Amino acid sequence: MGKGDKKTKRGKLVVGSYGVRRPKRRKNAIPVFENQEKESEQKIETAAKKASVKKEIKSKAEKKTAAKSSKKGKEEKSE
């Protein structure tokens, strides 16, 4: 467990590698490019569209089940 051991922090310093014992430092400022902004906006728009479609499908399904249940009630009353 010294300078030659790749699993220790000291060994990683000597060898010049990174890992669990010696993680790389990340830069604080990450540059944002125009393409990234456009992609993120598109992702948000598609997610919103998917959510609205799901709501529409649920409302249609609820209407169908409500209509079926009202028909069953009418049939039982007529008998």
C-alpha positions in Angstrom: 0.0 0.0 0.0 2.3 2.6 -1.2 3.4 4.4 -4.4 3.2 1.2 -6.5 -0.4 0.3 -5.4 -2.9 1.4 -8.0 -5.8 1.0 -5.6 -4.7 3.7 -3.1 -4.8 7.4 -3.4 -1.0 7.7 -3.2 -0.6 5.1 -5.9 -3.0 6.9 -8.2 -1.1 10.1 -7.6 2.1 8.5 -8.6 0.7 6.7 -11.6 -1.4 9.7 -12.7 -4.7 7.8 -13.0 -8.2 8.5 -11.6 -10.8 6.3 -10.0 -12.9 5.8 -6.9 -10.1 6.8 -4.5 -9.1 9.8 -6.6 -12.0 11.2 -8.6 -11.4 13.8 -11.3 -12.4 17.3 -10.5 -15.0 18.8 -12.7 -15.1 22.4 -14.0 -17.8 24.6 -12.4 -18.8 26.4 -15.6 -20.1 24.2 -18.3 -20.5 26.0 -21.6 -23.9 25.9 -23.2 -24.0 25.9 -26.9 -26.9 27.0 -29.1 -27.6 23.4 -30.3 -28.0 22.2 -26.7 -30.5 25.0 -25.9 -32.6 24.1 -29.0 -32.5 20.4 -28.1 -33.6 21.0 -24.5 -36.5 23.2 -25.7 -37.6 20.4 -28.1 -37.4 17.8 -25.4 -39.6 20.0 -23.2 -42.1 20.5 -26.0 -42.3 16.8 -26.8 -42.8 15.9 -23.2 -45.6 18.4 -22.9 -47.3 17.0 -26.0 -47.0 13.4 -24.6 -48.6 14.5 -21.4 -51.5 16.2 -23.1 -52.1 13.1 -25.3 -52.1 10.9 -22.2 -54.7 13.2 -20.6 -56.9 13.0 -23.6 -56.7 9.2 -23.7 -57.6 9.0 -20.1 -60.6 11.3 -20.5 -61.8 9.3 -23.5 -61.5 6.1 -21.5 -63.4 7.6 -18.6 -66.2 8.7 -20.9 -66.5 5.2 -22.4 -66.6 3.5 -19.0 -69.2 6.0 -17.8 -71.3 5.4 -20.8 -71.1 1.6 -20.4 -72.0 1.8 -16.7 -75.0 4.0 -17.4 -76.2 1.6 -20.1 -76.0 -1.3 -17.6 -78.0 0.6 -15.1 -80.8 1.3 -17.6 -80.9 -2.4 -18.7 -81.2 -3.6 -15.1 -84.1 -1.1 -14.4 -86.0 -2.2 -17.5 -85.9 -5.9 -16.5 
